[in-house]
Amino acid sequence: PANHSQSRDLYQRALKSLPGGNTRTTVYMKPFPIYAASGAGCRVRDVDGNEYIDCINNFTSLIHGHAHPALIEAATKQLALGSAFGMPTESEVELAELLTARLPSVDHVRFCNSGTEAVMMALKAARAYTGRPKIAKCEGAYHGSYDYAEVSLDPTPAAWGGNAPVSVAYAKGTPDNVLADVVTIPFNDVEAAVSLIREHGPELACVLVDPMPNRAGLVPADRAYVEALRQVTREVGALLVFDEVITFRLGYEGAQGLWGIDPDLTTLGKIIGGGFPVGAIAGGKKFMSVFDPSSGKPALPHGGTFSANPVTMRAGLAAMKLLDTAAYSRLDRIGTAVRDGINAAFRKTGVAGTAVGLGSLLKIHFTDRNVRDYRSAYLSEMEAKRLAVFTTRLLNRGILVASYGLMALSLPMTDADVDTIVKAAAESLEEVAAFG
Ligand code: PMP
């Protein structure tokens, strides 16, 4: 096995100044995380000099891999001109123009610094626009750390209740008032979702949906489901908010292009920052007008010291310009190759499981259940063990994947890299089969 002594030492140091030695729950690993030193293309090197093919890509945000020359140039050029101003810059206009040109549902864009912030501001925008207090979101779907958005992120089976999920706090200390203002709907269940939305209709500001929610299984929403959400939100006068923080990497016009849906508001993040912190709220002019300060205090004031900072904007522009339709076709091809390769290995080894997802995103489920939503994706103890064996064995073979089985591919990956990933996954699955 690889030497990780420098990582172990760094973690010991980190324990003294960071809670549990950690800054992001998502990157914590037992007994200690592996510390990154550098990255180039699809490869990262850790502080002990071990090299990995990076299938995490900073949790889907790096679609061009690490240290892409065009992104380095865009960011460093801007750094030399100043990294942040108490004034707007041309860069925010340019990135907004690019996004409005790509997303048919979007007239106006508002930048912030993370996906969490984008979702928070979209929910507040929906409340400001409608004058209503409640939001609806799907059970098990992750939308960042805003109190309302994280309700029912990971309820245990004991808290599931029947077909109409109850709202369950994610963080300790979540006020009951927050739970009362969140309607949790089941993903991919048209009848139950529509009926809950109708029931709370007059109080509902918006329905927040990620059409391929990573934590709820990374299975694409049925077309009928998103169409039903589109229709019933119009019926009850609530806004439909698409969270495309991740799914914008699925296609040139994002998930909304693939599903053929016009949401009222869209949240963006990750890839649009070219590797720098970013978020954006985007949508139709009339909805986005809640932010407009040109005729006095807006319905929804919004600042942000680093919102639309030009380093992020310039790197984001460079990243998005490189993402032409040919780039998306390439990502679709390599994503299909990895999914097909892993599914073939599942069949060959006889291990129950499947690789799901679309485009450059995939997730491994160690089950033969038909995964359709949070509950069917919920891991049994044995499935969790198999997943842990699989991801650890992949890591030993130099392939970095998220601990919960998510893989995000990137454009610098060559066909040879794709073969290496599939081969390592197949060998790791053989070890899972031997493990039992
Ligand atoms: N929405 C979705 C769908 C996400 O996946 C994430 C982050 N993984 C967020 C929102 C929050 O984004 P950030 O981590 O930039 O705050």
Residues whose N, C-alpha, C, O or C-beta is under 5 A from the ligand:
A	BS01	PMP	S114 G115 T116 E117 Y142 H143 G144 D210 D243 V245 I246 G269 V278
